[in-house]
């Protein structure tokens, strides 16, 4: 009887875990949000910005009925950057759209991008320059993020961070 209760509880727990993962996928597909669900949670990053060591924190959460992913981003060491952004998948255009508002050198940023082999690749075309933002998923809990100036066919790196999911704050 004890073994049966244990196995029944284990089975029920397994169903709950599977149901939760399936619900996340269903919400993502139903809302037309593409791969954005991968970003949900709290992330801590270390790397460089303009050659200086930095530590950053990023928190991503669904808003407006899971139609947008809101990003809260701030430096915790190395500089005073902070901002928030809004990401969505546009099914009509078949691309991702990202709007960012921050205290940095470009206070309003608009990006468009795609999902290509485990990474988001965004492009920002400004009047005077073009920038590429890449967020590569090394694993479900690790992202390599880079920002590059695009000059012709060359990329010039100016931001490089590796983020790790804070699983205590945002369990998967």
Buried (B, 14 or more C-beta within 10 A) or exposed (E): EEEEEEEEEEEEEEEEEEEEEEEBEEBBEEBBBBBBBBBBBBBBBBBBBEEEEBBBBBBBBBEEEBEBBBBBBBBBEBBEBBBBBBBBBEEEEEBBBBBBEBEBEEEEBEBBBBBEEEBBBBBBEEEEEEBBBBBBBEEEBEBBBBBBEBEEEEBEEBBBBBBBBBEEEBEE
